Amino acid sequence: MILPPNSPRCDWKEPTMRVLITGAAGFVGQHLLRELLSNGHQPVAFDSHSASVPEGVQFHSGDLCNTDFITRVIAEARPDACVHLAAVSFVPDGNTNTVSVFNVNVLGTLRLLDAFRAGNKGAIILVVSTAHVYGVSGNTRPLPETAPLSPASFYAISKACADGLSLAYSRDYAMRVCTARPNNHIGPGQGARFVIPSFARQIKAASRSGQPVNVGNLDSIRDFADVRDVVRAYRLILERGDAGKAYNISSQNFLRVGDIADRFCAMAGRRIELKHDPALYRPTDTSPLLDTSRIETETGWRPLIPFDKTLRDIWESI
């Protein structure tokens, strides 16, 4: 479990927890529901959008920015823990809908923390941040969680604010809060706006139609983890992590985006023309190289799912 600051670490097995998941209807939330259930915990789902959930799982539909509603959900659900996934997570939205991004990512997090502080201060809370808080400098040495934050986009700035707020609540109010800073994660069920499922959908369609696939910049190099490995990391942080800490999550599997497109073309079994479209072009970037020794040492987490399986599962799910 997430221990209070300065508490001794113990090796007992964490008992069943009732875990409130905000953003439960989303890509990651759906995988986290299954991860928690398969490991003996009882998830409680919360989202602004309706969604199907496994039998026996409570679902609360409402607005994260509605303080009264959040307070009521916490009072009714009485969770032992919370994984806060709810966010505007598509990076370009930070430029096109900045007010909404900050309202959800920053003020939504603040309202959630305040509601737990007022009504359930002892709960374990994991706020999911992002590796984007470190910036995209292309560092050659792995960054530990103590590295300075240097967010380079409006989205990353919003997540850095939420990250800092969360750790401050742990420090200043003695709450059991920590943050996770995952690099890019992909897998079956991810929305088509994101680059990897977009490639898979377009290339599979092109294999039938014979039409070219329009692509942007293929030279970005990113770290991609399987979402199922990432939600396992979230569960292990709840069970074994320490309050007041951030945890880097990374597969250390850096790949050129264009090489992933080529792998999907190989799965299609025919030559697919990739046509560069200037309208889709974004500057070359690189995921930050993260030091994951903290989560590995404290929770035993390691990425387990081979990248080829991840891509094949995405391909077959479309």
Sequence and secondary structure as in RCSB ss.txt:
>XXXX:A:sequence
MILPPNSPRCDWKEPTMRVLITGAAGFVGQHLLRELLSNGHQPVAFDSHSASVPEGVQFHSGDLCNTDFITRVIA
EARPDACVHLAAVSFVPDGNTNTVSVFNVNVLGTLRLLDAFRAGNKGAIILVVSTAHVYGVSGNTRPLPETAPLS
PASFYAISKACADGLSLAYSRDYAMRVCTARPNNHIGPGQGARFVIPSFARQIKAASRSGQPVNVGNLDSIRDFA
DVRDVVRAYRLILERGDAGKAYNISSQNFLRVGDIADRFCAMAGRRIELKHDPALYRPTDTSPLLDTSRIETETG
WRPLIPFDKTLRDIWESI
>XXXX:A:secstr
  B TT           EEEEETTTSHHHHHHHHHHHHTT EEEEEESS     TT  EEE  TT HHHHHHHHH
HH  SEEEE  S   TTHHHHSHHHHHIIIIIIHHHHHHHHHHH TTSEEEEE  GGGG S   SS B TTS   
  SHHHHHHHHHHHHHHHHHHHH  EEEEEEE EEE TT  TTSHHHHHHHHHHHHHHH   EEE     EEEEE
EHHHHHHHHHHHHHH BTT EEEE    EEEHHHHHHHHHHHHTS   EEE GGG     B   B  HHHHHHH 
    S HHHHHHHHHHH 
